[in-house]
Amino acid sequence: MLLDIQVPMQVPVREQLEMFRLAESLGYDGAGVADHMEYGRDVFTTLTSAAMQTDHIALFPCVSNPVSRHPWVLANIMHTMEALAPGRFRMVIGAGDSVPIHIGRKPAAVAEMRDAVVSIRKLLRGEQVSFGEEPDQGIIGVEPPAPPVIVAAGGRRMTEVAGEVADEVFLLTGFDERIIAMARRHLETGAARSGRLLDAFKVSHYTVVRIENDKMAAAEFGRTRLLGWLKQSFFKSSLLELGVPAEALQHPETIPAAELDNLTQALFLIGPVEEISERLLDIARSGRIDRMVCNVSGPDGWQATAQAFAASVLPRLR
């Protein structure tokens, strides 16, 4: 199983680039950064700079979308990044969640996501596509290979889209075995629509990692993070699969603290670094997840936490 790390969005760009270089030197397989607008930074400018300052680490947005960035724009970015960092760029796109609000738009609907992925893949194969009433057009001089188009998914319908048309899925579901089995069923349903097999289909998973030795602080961090995400309607399908009543998900503040603690164990990696390492090894041994993308934090700051995490986990995964 490959291990990626997320670079914080809120730090200055030059510091972000130092973090990409550090991630590569520590042995992480990939590093991504969020495609958000509120910090006034452009993710692809940052990733381009990171590509020029690293040699082998995979690079990706975490996560972009086809609303604030048109599919043709995303295809051009992918074509450019492949030229700058051959075989290293991974285009991860999702519905957009809060990002389109900044431009007065709604997140991408499921059908819009499907059309975007299909269009991007066609453009990068040198085929022609049309948008709206415009005649068919294509990218001039496009050459293979193309970076993978990876769909970020948390619910049933978007996971099915990934299985139907994407090169890979980027799950935000939690990694309890019941949840991953559910996601696999949804991927297979989507794959059946397009008549393809998922034998070589890769599954990435995004998760929150908090290195915290203090048990009370770890529990409080997990509850706070989970409640915040539940209020944004994340993890609904996953928690229903785990038997959480639908009424509780409508009012997550009513979920007892002890139950929240149990649920965070199915969704996040929180605790001492040794315990997190053991859990990651179990996930790797299961063979269900090919790549973990970790949003790492800890009391000692990002750099120190990234170093401790790498030192504990990477030798064991290798």
Backbone bond lengths (Angstrom), bond angles and torsions (degrees), N, CA, C in turn:
res aa  C-N    CA-C-N  psi(-1)  N-CA   C-N-CA  omega(-1)  CA-C   N-CA-C  phi
1 M - - - 1.474 - - 1.516 109.82 -
2 L 1.336 115.71 132.64 1.461 121.24 178.40 1.521 109.93 -83.11
3 L 1.323 115.83 154.36 1.460 120.86 -177.34 1.525 109.78 -129.00
4 D 1.337 115.50 118.89 1.459 122.63 178.38 1.526 109.78 -111.15
5 I 1.324 115.49 164.00 1.453 120.67 179.02 1.519 109.02 -134.05
6 Q 1.331 116.13 147.47 1.464 120.92 177.76 1.526 109.50 -96.83
7 V 1.329 114.70 130.92 1.463 121.80 175.57 1.524 108.32 -84.81
8 P 1.338 118.90 134.30 1.467 120.32 -179.23 1.524 112.37 -60.51
9 M 1.336 116.15 143.42 1.458 121.32 179.96 1.521 112.05 -84.05
10 Q 1.336 117.38 -26.77 1.457 120.10 -168.47 1.527 114.03 -82.06
11 V 1.333 118.33 -6.13 1.464 119.78 -178.72 1.527 109.74 -89.67
12 P 1.347 118.83 160.48 1.468 121.30 179.02 1.527 111.77 -58.81
13 V 1.328 115.79 153.13 1.463 120.82 -174.70 1.526 112.00 -58.85
14 R 1.320 117.84 -43.60 1.466 119.55 -179.58 1.529 111.43 -61.42
15 E 1.325 116.64 -35.01 1.454 120.00 176.49 1.525 110.64 -70.37
16 Q 1.336 116.80 -36.83 1.465 119.57 175.12 1.527 110.75 -58.71
17 L 1.318 116.81 -43.53 1.464 120.37 -179.02 1.524 111.00 -64.51
18 E 1.318 117.62 -37.00 1.459 120.57 174.10 1.532 110.38 -60.97
19 M 1.326 115.52 -37.16 1.458 120.09 -179.80 1.522 111.45 -68.49
20 F 1.330 117.71 -38.50 1.467 120.11 175.60 1.533 110.15 -61.46
21 R 1.321 116.72 -44.16 1.463 120.05 179.41 1.527 110.89 -64.30
22 L 1.338 116.21 -40.38 1.465 119.98 177.87 1.522 110.56 -63.71
23 A 1.341 117.14 -43.93 1.467 120.54 179.97 1.523 110.66 -57.91
24 E 1.320 117.14 -42.57 1.464 120.00 178.55 1.522 110.82 -65.70
25 S 1.341 117.65 -44.08 1.460 120.70 -178.28 1.525 111.82 -64.89
26 L 1.334 117.23 -29.33 1.460 121.01 -179.88 1.523 112.84 -79.94
27 G 1.335 116.94 -14.33 1.454 120.11 176.56 1.505 116.17 102.55
28 Y 1.336 117.99 7.60 1.460 119.30 175.53 1.526 109.26 -63.27
29 D 1.328 115.82 148.67 1.466 120.43 -178.38 1.521 112.41 -79.92
30 G 1.335 117.47 -27.44 1.454 120.77 -178.81 1.512 110.36 -155.55
31 A 1.330 114.95 163.72 1.463 120.69 176.30 1.520 108.22 -146.65
32 G 1.330 115.49 135.63 1.459 121.03 -179.67 1.506 111.02 -128.67
33 V 1.317 115.09 167.84 1.462 120.94 177.54 1.524 107.55 -143.43
34 A 1.337 115.88 147.71 1.465 120.60 -174.34 1.524 111.76 -67.46
35 D 1.333 115.71 151.02 1.464 122.39 174.40 1.525 107.95 -102.96
36 H 1.324 116.39 71.51 1.457 122.32 178.81 1.521 109.88 -111.99
37 M 1.327 116.41 158.07 1.455 120.94 -176.01 1.521 114.16 -100.60
38 E 1.335 116.92 -23.12 1.462 119.62 -167.42 1.526 113.76 -67.80
39 Y 1.359 117.24 -17.90 1.459 118.78 178.47 1.537 112.36 -94.63
40 G 1.324 116.73 -0.10 1.456 119.81 176.32 1.511 114.51 70.35
41 R 1.341 117.01 28.44 1.459 120.52 179.60 1.537 109.62 -121.90
42 D 1.314 115.21 145.46 1.464 120.14 178.88 1.527 109.27 -98.95
43 V 1.328 116.76 118.92 1.455 121.30 -173.88 1.521 112.28 -61.15
44 F 1.324 117.68 -37.59 1.456 118.60 -174.34 1.525 112.34 -78.75
45 T 1.324 117.59 -27.42 1.458 119.58 170.83 1.528 109.67 -64.62
46 T 1.321 115.81 -42.77 1.462 120.42 178.19 1.523 111.01 -63.90
47 L 1.337 116.97 -45.00 1.462 120.04 -179.61 1.530 111.85 -65.66
48 T 1.330 116.96 -34.48 1.463 120.06 175.77 1.523 110.55 -62.73
49 S 1.338 116.27 -45.62 1.462 120.13 177.97 1.521 110.66 -62.92
50 A 1.335 116.41 -40.76 1.465 119.99 178.74 1.527 110.69 -63.72
51 A 1.329 117.25 -37.19 1.467 120.98 179.27 1.518 111.24 -62.06
52 M 1.338 116.78 -35.68 1.457 121.23 -177.99 1.534 112.05 -79.10
53 Q 1.337 116.61 -12.88 1.465 119.90 -176.48 1.524 113.16 -114.09
54 T 1.337 116.68 5.96 1.461 121.61 176.86 1.523 108.68 -130.25
55 D 1.323 115.57 168.20 1.465 119.41 -174.30 1.522 114.57 -115.57
56 H 1.327 118.08 -36.45 1.458 118.08 -171.44 1.523 114.60 -138.57
57 I 1.317 119.28 -12.62 1.451 120.26 -176.40 1.521 111.35 -69.85
58 A 1.342 117.58 141.88 1.463 121.51 176.62 1.529 108.97 -72.83
59 L 1.340 115.58 147.46 1.463 121.94 -175.60 1.526 108.99 -129.16
60 F 1.359 115.91 141.24 1.459 117.74 -177.44 1.524 111.15 -162.08
61 P 1.362 116.49 152.90 1.466 119.99 169.36 1.518 108.90 -78.14
62 C 1.318 115.62 147.81 1.466 118.85 -173.28 1.541 109.73 -135.04
63 V 1.337 118.55 66.83 1.450 131.67 18.93 1.528 106.60 -139.68
64 S 1.358 118.44 150.19 1.458 120.57 174.39 1.527 109.43 -92.27
65 N 1.332 116.77 -173.66 1.464 119.54 -177.07 1.524 110.28 -156.59
66 P 1.339 118.47 159.54 1.464 121.37 -178.09 1.529 114.06 -91.14
67 V 1.342 116.96 13.22 1.465 120.23 178.84 1.523 110.36 -99.02
68 S 1.324 116.71 -57.54 1.460 119.26 177.13 1.521 111.04 -74.12
69 R 1.341 117.23 -17.04 1.477 122.09 176.27 1.529 107.86 -130.91
70 H 1.312 116.12 114.84 1.464 121.47 -177.80 1.533 110.33 -60.64
71 P 1.344 118.30 147.28 1.468 120.54 179.54 1.526 113.85 -53.34
72 W 1.345 117.17 -36.51 1.467 118.04 178.77 1.531 110.15 -66.67
73 V 1.330 117.22 -37.93 1.462 121.19 176.57 1.528 109.79 -62.04
74 L 1.323 116.70 -44.50 1.461 120.47 178.99 1.531 111.22 -62.46
75 A 1.333 117.25 -39.36 1.466 120.49 178.14 1.522 110.86 -63.62
76 N 1.341 116.91 -41.68 1.462 119.85 178.74 1.520 111.52 -65.16
77 I 1.334 116.36 -39.25 1.465 120.34 176.93 1.527 109.72 -60.48
78 M 1.317 116.79 -45.78 1.458 120.72 -179.05 1.520 111.57 -62.36
79 H 1.332 115.90 -41.70 1.460 120.58 179.54 1.527 110.35 -63.31
80 T 1.314 116.05 -40.70 1.463 121.05 179.69 1.525 111.25 -68.58
81 M 1.323 117.10 -45.36 1.451 120.62 -177.95 1.528 111.72 -66.19
82 E 1.318 116.98 -33.49 1.461 119.49 177.13 1.521 110.57 -63.62
83 A 1.340 116.83 -35.53 1.463 120.37 177.90 1.531 111.35 -69.83
84 L 1.343 116.37 -36.34 1.463 120.65 -177.55 1.524 112.49 -79.93
85 A 1.327 116.48 -37.24 1.465 121.35 -175.75 1.520 109.03 -136.70
86 P 1.325 117.94 73.13 1.466 121.31 -173.86 1.528 112.79 -54.31
87 G 1.335 114.45 126.96 1.449 120.51 176.09 1.514 115.39 76.09
88 R 1.339 117.46 4.52 1.473 119.44 -174.67 1.522 114.07 -111.00
89 F 1.322 118.26 -16.45 1.463 119.28 -174.30 1.523 110.62 -92.54
90 R 1.337 115.74 138.87 1.458 123.23 -179.44 1.527 108.01 -129.94
91 M 1.319 117.60 116.96 1.464 121.42 -178.68 1.526 109.25 -90.25
92 V 1.326 115.70 107.77 1.468 121.90 177.92 1.522 107.92 -103.40
93 I 1.334 116.86 120.73 1.458 120.63 179.92 1.524 110.10 -128.58
94 G 1.327 114.53 145.07 1.452 121.46 176.96 1.514 110.27 -137.07
95 A 1.311 116.69 -168.44 1.463 120.98 -176.45 1.525 112.58 -67.63
96 G 1.323 117.02 -26.61 1.464 119.08 178.28 1.515 113.55 110.50
97 D 1.325 117.06 -26.48 1.467 121.73 179.27 1.532 111.16 47.29
98 S 1.329 118.59 -111.49 1.473 120.71 -174.01 1.521 113.49 -83.80
99 V 1.329 119.39 -14.74 1.470 120.86 -172.92 1.526 113.04 -63.94
100 P 1.340 120.53 -47.97 1.471 119.53 -177.83 1.524 114.36 -60.95
101 I 1.333 117.56 -20.60 1.461 120.45 179.09 1.524 110.84 -57.19
102 H 1.326 116.56 -34.00 1.461 120.92 -178.28 1.533 112.30 -62.89
103 I 1.322 117.40 -23.83 1.467 120.25 -179.81 1.527 111.14 -113.08
104 G 1.320 116.22 18.38 1.461 120.55 176.30 1.502 114.89 73.40
105 R 1.328 117.27 25.51 1.462 121.63 -179.60 1.522 110.62 -118.95
106 K 1.322 115.85 165.24 1.450 122.06 174.75 1.525 109.50 -95.82
107 P 1.329 117.66 158.44 1.468 119.51 174.14 1.523 110.86 -57.10
108 A 1.311 115.84 156.65 1.458 120.77 -178.94 1.520 110.97 -63.01
109 A 1.316 116.16 133.55 1.463 121.11 173.02 1.529 108.98 -73.46
110 V 1.312 115.80 165.37 1.458 120.31 -177.36 1.528 111.06 -58.44
111 A 1.334 117.22 -45.11 1.469 120.47 179.99 1.522 111.21 -64.03
112 E 1.325 116.50 -36.76 1.468 120.53 178.39 1.530 110.67 -65.65
113 M 1.313 116.93 -40.01 1.460 120.51 176.98 1.524 110.76 -62.85
114 R 1.331 115.77 -45.00 1.459 118.47 -179.64 1.523 110.83 -60.32
115 D 1.327 116.75 -47.32 1.465 120.79 -179.64 1.524 111.35 -61.61
116 A 1.336 116.38 -38.36 1.463 120.15 -179.61 1.524 110.91 -64.01
117 V 1.322 116.84 -45.82 1.468 120.29 -179.20 1.519 110.72 -63.45
118 V 1.328 116.49 -44.53 1.466 120.56 178.94 1.517 110.51 -60.55
119 S 1.326 117.28 -44.22 1.465 121.31 -178.56 1.516 111.63 -65.02
120 I 1.327 116.95 -44.54 1.466 120.43 -179.95 1.524 110.78 -60.95
121 R 1.317 116.59 -45.43 1.467 119.91 -178.71 1.526 111.36 -65.39
122 K 1.337 117.10 -36.58 1.460 119.55 176.88 1.521 111.10 -65.31
123 L 1.323 116.46 -46.53 1.462 120.23 -179.92 1.522 111.62 -58.12
124 L 1.313 116.68 -39.25 1.461 120.35 -177.57 1.529 112.59 -80.02
125 R 1.318 116.82 -8.55 1.473 120.73 170.98 1.516 111.44 -94.73
126 G 1.319 117.21 2.07 1.452 120.88 -179.27 1.513 113.81 84.34
127 E 1.357 116.38 12.59 1.453 119.81 179.31 1.526 110.56 -89.52
128 Q 1.331 115.53 165.53 1.459 120.61 -179.90 1.528 110.38 -98.46
129 V 1.316 115.05 146.21 1.458 121.15 177.37 1.518 108.43 -136.17
130 S 1.326 115.94 165.73 1.465 119.93 176.06 1.521 108.45 -131.07
131 F 1.314 115.50 147.96 1.457 122.22 176.72 1.523 107.83 -124.45
132 G 1.324 116.40 123.74 1.455 119.37 -177.41 1.517 110.67 65.46
133 E 1.306 115.88 -131.86 1.468 121.06 -178.07 1.519 112.14 -95.51
134 E 1.318 117.39 4.05 1.462 120.00 179.83 1.536 110.41 -69.99
135 P 1.346 117.42 145.33 1.471 119.92 177.18 1.525 110.27 -68.38
136 D 1.331 114.54 161.70 1.458 119.70 179.07 1.520 111.05 -57.26
137 Q 1.333 115.57 135.20 1.458 121.61 176.75 1.518 108.84 -144.04
138 G 1.325 116.23 160.60 1.460 120.50 178.55 1.504 111.31 -141.80
139 I 1.335 115.60 172.53 1.466 121.25 177.82 1.523 108.70 -79.02
140 I 1.305 116.44 130.71 1.459 121.57 -178.58 1.530 109.77 -75.92
141 G 1.307 116.02 126.72 1.460 121.12 172.78 1.510 115.45 73.63
142 V 1.318 118.57 20.01 1.463 119.62 179.70 1.525 109.66 -66.97
143 E 1.326 115.28 139.86 1.457 120.45 -179.93 1.523 110.33 -130.06
144 P 1.329 117.35 142.22 1.466 119.79 174.86 1.530 109.39 -72.79
145 P 1.328 117.60 164.43 1.467 127.01 1.89 1.520 112.00 -84.02
146 A 1.308 116.27 160.91 1.459 121.95 177.85 1.517 109.88 -106.19
147 P 1.324 117.91 144.96 1.466 119.88 173.75 1.527 110.06 -62.20
148 P 1.325 117.73 156.81 1.462 119.99 179.73 1.528 112.25 -70.61
149 V 1.331 115.76 143.61 1.467 122.12 171.09 1.522 106.62 -97.25
150 I 1.314 116.28 116.24 1.461 122.56 -171.05 1.524 108.65 -116.20
151 V 1.307 117.46 124.62 1.464 122.12 -177.54 1.526 110.54 -95.05
152 A 1.338 115.37 123.91 1.462 121.48 174.57 1.523 108.52 -80.80
153 A 1.324 116.08 128.86 1.458 119.73 -173.60 1.516 111.06 -144.85
154 G 1.340 114.57 142.84 1.454 120.52 175.22 1.518 112.61 -128.29
155 G 1.340 116.60 -26.38 1.455 121.64 -178.80 1.512 112.25 -108.30
156 R 1.324 115.37 175.84 1.463 121.10 -175.55 1.518 112.80 -60.19
157 R 1.326 118.05 -51.65 1.461 120.77 -170.64 1.527 111.93 -67.09
158 M 1.325 117.14 -39.90 1.461 118.48 179.57 1.522 111.00 -71.80
159 T 1.334 117.11 -33.23 1.465 119.87 175.87 1.521 110.32 -65.44
160 E 1.325 116.72 -37.74 1.463 119.50 176.38 1.519 111.45 -63.71
161 V 1.324 117.36 -39.18 1.468 120.63 176.79 1.528 110.45 -60.09
162 A 1.332 116.31 -42.34 1.461 119.69 178.06 1.519 110.81 -59.21
163 G 1.326 116.46 -45.97 1.455 120.11 179.33 1.516 113.00 -64.97
164 E 1.324 116.38 -30.26 1.467 121.20 -176.98 1.518 112.91 -78.63
165 V 1.347 118.47 -44.78 1.464 118.97 -168.30 1.520 115.35 -131.57
166 A 1.325 120.43 -12.52 1.465 121.13 -174.52 1.527 111.66 -86.89
167 D 1.321 115.41 167.13 1.463 120.96 174.37 1.523 111.58 -84.12
168 E 1.332 115.72 -20.60 1.464 120.73 -174.79 1.517 107.74 -165.55
169 V 1.332 116.98 160.37 1.460 120.74 175.05 1.523 109.21 -113.95
170 F 1.327 115.40 148.14 1.468 124.19 179.89 1.520 105.26 -122.86
171 L 1.325 115.95 92.44 1.454 121.09 -171.19 1.533 112.08 -79.53
172 L 1.299 114.90 143.01 1.461 122.86 166.38 1.526 105.28 -129.38
173 T 1.326 115.14 76.54 1.459 120.46 -171.00 1.525 113.06 -130.14
174 G 1.323 117.69 -20.28 1.449 121.19 -164.93 1.513 108.56 94.42
175 F 1.328 117.73 160.78 1.463 120.31 -170.42 1.513 113.62 -125.44
176 D 1.334 117.32 19.02 1.457 120.05 166.20 1.535 107.89 -55.09
177 E 1.318 117.10 142.75 1.467 120.71 -175.69 1.523 112.24 -56.51
178 R 1.333 117.31 -35.21 1.461 120.24 179.50 1.528 110.75 -66.48
179 I 1.319 116.62 -37.01 1.460 120.57 -179.64 1.523 110.73 -70.22
180 I 1.318 116.78 -44.62 1.464 119.83 -179.60 1.530 110.76 -65.52
181 A 1.328 116.95 -36.97 1.470 120.07 176.01 1.521 110.50 -63.40
182 M 1.328 116.92 -40.35 1.463 121.05 176.50 1.528 110.66 -61.59
183 A 1.333 116.53 -45.81 1.469 120.19 179.35 1.526 110.82 -60.44
184 R 1.320 116.49 -39.29 1.463 120.04 179.13 1.522 110.87 -63.22
185 R 1.305 117.56 -39.29 1.469 120.20 177.68 1.521 110.42 -62.24
186 H 1.327 116.57 -41.86 1.460 119.79 179.85 1.535 111.05 -66.91
187 L 1.324 117.16 -39.35 1.469 120.40 176.52 1.531 110.49 -61.26
188 E 1.315 116.11 -42.36 1.466 119.85 -179.42 1.520 111.51 -67.16
189 T 1.333 117.49 -35.66 1.463 119.97 176.28 1.518 110.22 -61.91
190 G 1.331 116.59 -44.46 1.459 120.38 178.24 1.512 111.96 -65.04
191 A 1.322 116.62 -43.16 1.465 120.30 -179.55 1.526 111.41 -61.27
192 A 1.324 117.10 -36.28 1.466 120.78 179.90 1.525 111.30 -62.87
193 R 1.330 117.22 -31.26 1.470 120.32 179.13 1.519 111.90 -63.92
194 S 1.320 116.55 -35.15 1.463 119.26 -178.19 1.522 111.95 -101.49
195 G 1.328 116.20 3.95 1.459 120.63 174.79 1.510 114.28 68.95
196 R 1.319 117.17 31.09 1.453 118.38 179.16 1.527 111.03 -116.44
197 L 1.327 115.57 162.57 1.451 122.01 177.52 1.523 109.63 -98.94
198 L 1.322 115.96 157.36 1.461 120.56 -178.74 1.523 112.17 -108.94
199 D 1.330 117.15 24.98 1.462 120.47 -175.47 1.526 112.36 -58.07
200 A 1.339 116.77 -41.14 1.466 120.24 -177.48 1.532 111.74 -107.27
201 F 1.318 116.82 12.34 1.463 121.45 -176.77 1.524 109.69 -72.96
202 K 1.340 116.26 130.22 1.461 121.47 -175.78 1.528 111.11 -95.25
203 V 1.332 114.51 143.60 1.464 121.93 178.79 1.526 108.92 -118.49
204 S 1.335 115.91 115.94 1.460 121.64 170.62 1.522 107.84 -100.59
205 H 1.317 115.87 154.71 1.459 120.12 178.66 1.515 109.72 -138.20
206 Y 1.320 116.00 129.09 1.466 122.59 177.73 1.520 109.08 -95.91
207 T 1.323 116.33 135.23 1.458 118.40 177.98 1.522 111.48 -149.26
208 V 1.314 114.97 160.00 1.456 123.37 174.66 1.522 108.48 -87.11
209 V 1.334 115.89 130.19 1.460 121.97 175.85 1.528 107.87 -120.66
210 R 1.303 115.98 122.29 1.463 121.15 177.12 1.521 108.55 -124.66
211 I 1.331 116.31 112.45 1.457 120.53 176.88 1.519 107.88 -84.86
212 E 1.310 115.23 114.55 1.464 120.54 -172.50 1.530 108.91 -150.76
213 N 1.323 116.26 117.73 1.463 120.44 -179.48 1.521 112.93 -82.80
214 D 1.315 116.70 -27.23 1.459 121.34 -179.43 1.531 109.02 -77.31
215 K 1.334 117.11 117.28 1.462 120.53 -175.08 1.527 112.64 -62.40
216 M 1.322 116.90 -40.75 1.457 119.84 -179.85 1.519 111.42 -66.83
217 A 1.334 115.96 -42.12 1.465 120.00 178.21 1.522 110.76 -65.08
218 A 1.344 116.56 -38.46 1.466 120.42 178.63 1.526 110.68 -63.85
219 A 1.336 116.72 -44.64 1.467 120.60 -179.97 1.521 110.73 -63.43
220 E 1.316 117.08 -42.90 1.462 120.77 -179.10 1.523 110.98 -65.29
221 F 1.323 116.59 -40.77 1.466 120.08 177.60 1.524 110.07 -60.87
222 G 1.334 117.36 -46.93 1.459 121.07 -178.25 1.510 112.85 -62.57
223 R 1.328 116.81 -45.10 1.465 119.81 179.76 1.525 111.14 -62.58
224 T 1.324 116.23 -46.34 1.467 120.28 -178.11 1.520 111.01 -61.96
225 R 1.335 116.52 -45.21 1.466 119.88 -179.28 1.524 111.20 -65.97
226 L 1.329 116.50 -42.76 1.464 119.39 -178.60 1.519 111.22 -65.92
227 L 1.318 118.13 -44.72 1.466 120.39 179.27 1.523 111.00 -61.03
228 G 1.324 116.65 -40.38 1.462 119.54 178.52 1.518 112.09 -61.22
229 W 1.321 116.94 -40.52 1.464 120.36 -179.50 1.523 111.29 -74.52
230 L 1.335 116.98 -36.28 1.464 119.07 178.52 1.522 111.27 -64.33
231 K 1.325 116.89 -35.59 1.463 120.00 178.85 1.523 111.81 -68.34
232 Q 1.335 117.09 -17.31 1.470 121.65 174.54 1.529 111.25 -98.10
233 S 1.337 116.32 10.83 1.475 123.79 176.30 1.525 113.90 71.61
234 F 1.332 118.23 19.51 1.455 119.68 172.19 1.530 109.84 -76.47
235 F 1.339 115.89 154.70 1.465 124.65 172.52 1.525 114.20 68.85
236 K 1.325 118.82 12.66 1.470 119.45 -177.44 1.527 111.40 -59.54
237 S 1.333 116.87 -52.00 1.469 119.54 -178.69 1.523 111.35 -61.13
238 S 1.321 116.17 -40.32 1.461 120.33 -177.85 1.521 111.46 -63.77
239 L 1.323 116.36 -45.86 1.461 119.14 -176.41 1.521 111.90 -72.99
240 L 1.325 117.23 -32.06 1.461 118.88 172.24 1.523 110.51 -61.67
241 E 1.327 116.23 -39.43 1.464 120.89 178.15 1.526 111.11 -63.45
242 L 1.327 116.80 -30.97 1.463 121.14 178.58 1.517 112.50 -83.79
243 G 1.338 117.53 -0.58 1.453 120.99 175.97 1.509 116.05 94.82
244 V 1.339 117.49 10.59 1.461 120.00 176.63 1.529 108.18 -73.51
245 P 1.335 119.40 128.72 1.478 120.87 -178.83 1.525 111.81 -62.27
246 A 1.328 116.08 144.72 1.463 121.15 179.45 1.524 111.55 -58.84
247 E 1.339 116.89 -35.14 1.471 120.25 -179.61 1.525 110.92 -63.46
248 A 1.326 117.06 -36.86 1.462 120.44 179.50 1.522 111.05 -66.49
249 L 1.328 117.05 -35.06 1.458 120.30 179.81 1.526 111.10 -70.73
250 Q 1.320 116.70 -25.39 1.463 119.67 176.17 1.522 111.34 -74.55
251 H 1.316 116.76 -23.91 1.471 122.19 178.82 1.523 108.40 -134.53
252 P 1.340 117.52 70.24 1.469 120.62 -172.35 1.520 113.99 -61.67
253 E 1.341 117.10 -22.67 1.465 119.27 179.28 1.527 111.92 -66.20
254 T 1.335 117.03 -14.25 1.472 120.18 179.03 1.530 112.63 -87.34
255 I 1.324 118.01 -8.24 1.464 120.96 -179.66 1.529 108.75 -70.53
256 P 1.319 119.24 126.56 1.462 121.60 -179.13 1.530 112.15 -58.38
257 A 1.323 116.50 149.23 1.464 121.98 -176.97 1.529 111.34 -58.00
258 A 1.329 117.25 -41.51 1.464 120.05 -178.84 1.533 111.27 -62.48
259 E 1.334 116.80 -38.36 1.465 120.02 178.36 1.520 110.84 -70.23
260 L 1.336 117.00 -38.80 1.467 120.16 175.55 1.519 110.55 -58.91
261 D 1.331 116.82 -41.48 1.457 120.69 179.50 1.526 111.21 -60.69
262 N 1.331 116.69 -41.75 1.465 120.33 178.67 1.528 111.17 -65.88
263 L 1.321 116.24 -40.54 1.460 119.93 -178.80 1.527 112.20 -66.92
264 T 1.335 116.55 -36.55 1.469 118.35 179.46 1.523 110.85 -62.20
265 Q 1.329 117.29 -29.31 1.463 120.08 178.96 1.530 111.73 -68.16
266 A 1.320 116.63 -25.90 1.466 120.58 178.48 1.519 112.61 -84.17
267 L 1.340 116.03 -15.79 1.466 120.03 -172.10 1.520 113.76 -115.12
268 F 1.330 117.79 -33.48 1.458 122.48 -172.89 1.525 110.50 -126.07
269 L 1.338 115.05 169.77 1.457 122.32 173.50 1.521 107.75 -117.17
270 I 1.328 116.90 104.56 1.457 122.23 -173.79 1.522 109.24 -134.78
271 G 1.329 115.87 131.29 1.461 120.17 177.55 1.511 111.28 141.95
272 P 1.341 117.81 -165.61 1.467 121.35 176.64 1.522 111.02 -60.68
273 V 1.316 116.75 148.33 1.463 120.44 -174.41 1.525 111.62 -61.91
274 E 1.336 118.07 -31.03 1.464 120.05 179.66 1.528 110.97 -66.24
275 E 1.332 116.72 -40.75 1.467 120.21 178.44 1.529 110.74 -66.63
276 I 1.322 116.30 -40.65 1.465 119.80 178.00 1.521 110.13 -62.48
277 S 1.336 117.09 -40.41 1.463 120.72 178.48 1.524 111.20 -59.55
278 E 1.335 116.26 -44.10 1.464 119.96 179.80 1.522 111.19 -62.37
279 R 1.315 116.56 -41.11 1.466 119.89 -179.69 1.529 110.81 -65.91
280 L 1.328 116.06 -40.57 1.461 119.03 178.18 1.517 111.42 -65.05
281 L 1.328 117.21 -37.36 1.461 119.86 176.61 1.524 111.16 -63.47
282 D 1.315 117.05 -39.71 1.463 120.51 177.04 1.525 110.71 -62.78
283 I 1.336 116.35 -42.31 1.463 120.63 178.73 1.525 110.10 -63.23
284 A 1.335 116.20 -42.81 1.466 120.05 179.84 1.522 111.01 -62.99
285 R 1.322 116.30 -42.32 1.473 120.24 -179.04 1.523 112.22 -65.08
286 S 1.320 117.40 -27.98 1.466 120.45 -179.01 1.519 111.91 -65.34
287 G 1.337 116.69 -26.16 1.460 121.00 -179.70 1.504 114.78 72.94
288 R 1.331 117.65 8.42 1.463 120.72 -176.72 1.530 112.58 -87.81
289 I 1.330 117.15 -21.40 1.467 121.68 -176.92 1.523 108.61 -124.74
290 D 1.322 116.65 130.06 1.458 121.83 -176.41 1.523 113.06 -92.06
291 R 1.343 116.34 -25.53 1.468 120.22 -175.84 1.517 108.93 -150.93
292 M 1.336 116.35 129.75 1.462 121.17 174.10 1.523 108.57 -105.70
293 V 1.320 115.25 129.93 1.466 121.93 177.32 1.522 106.73 -109.18
294 C 1.313 116.98 115.53 1.457 121.52 -168.56 1.525 112.08 -111.15
295 N 1.315 114.88 124.49 1.466 122.50 171.55 1.524 106.33 -90.21
296 V 1.322 116.02 94.30 1.455 122.75 -167.71 1.524 110.96 -94.13
297 S 1.338 115.62 137.24 1.460 120.61 172.76 1.520 109.02 -149.48
298 G 1.341 115.26 166.68 1.455 121.38 178.66 1.512 110.11 -173.87
299 P 1.310 118.23 167.94 1.464 121.61 -177.23 1.523 113.72 -61.46
300 D 1.341 117.16 -22.78 1.461 120.62 -175.06 1.528 114.06 -91.85
301 G 1.332 117.96 4.60 1.456 120.13 179.81 1.515 112.56 95.05
302 W 1.343 115.83 164.96 1.462 120.91 -171.53 1.523 112.31 -63.91
303 Q 1.335 118.43 -50.13 1.461 120.11 -174.69 1.520 112.06 -60.14
304 A 1.345 116.27 -49.10 1.465 119.29 -179.03 1.533 110.92 -64.42
305 T 1.326 116.32 -38.06 1.465 120.10 -179.90 1.523 110.68 -68.06
306 A 1.341 117.06 -42.47 1.467 120.99 178.09 1.519 110.94 -60.83
307 Q 1.327 117.24 -38.28 1.458 121.30 178.97 1.524 111.07 -67.82
308 A 1.339 116.41 -46.59 1.464 119.89 -179.94 1.520 111.51 -63.86
309 F 1.315 116.57 -40.36 1.462 122.11 179.77 1.527 110.26 -63.45
310 A 1.330 116.43 -46.49 1.462 120.90 179.63 1.522 111.19 -62.74
311 A 1.337 116.55 -44.16 1.458 120.55 -177.36 1.524 111.65 -63.69
312 S 1.327 116.72 -33.90 1.463 120.14 -177.44 1.525 112.61 -84.34
313 V 1.326 116.68 -38.51 1.465 120.35 -169.31 1.522 113.44 -95.19
314 L 1.327 117.70 -47.11 1.467 119.80 -169.24 1.523 113.89 -61.26
315 P 1.346 120.64 -44.21 1.465 118.50 179.39 1.527 112.58 -59.24
316 R 1.316 117.25 -32.45 1.453 121.27 -177.74 1.536 111.29 -77.82
317 L 1.321 116.66 -34.07 1.469 119.33 176.66 1.516 112.13 -71.68
318 R 1.324 115.30 -28.24 1.468 118.54 -177.71 1.531 111.30 -77.28
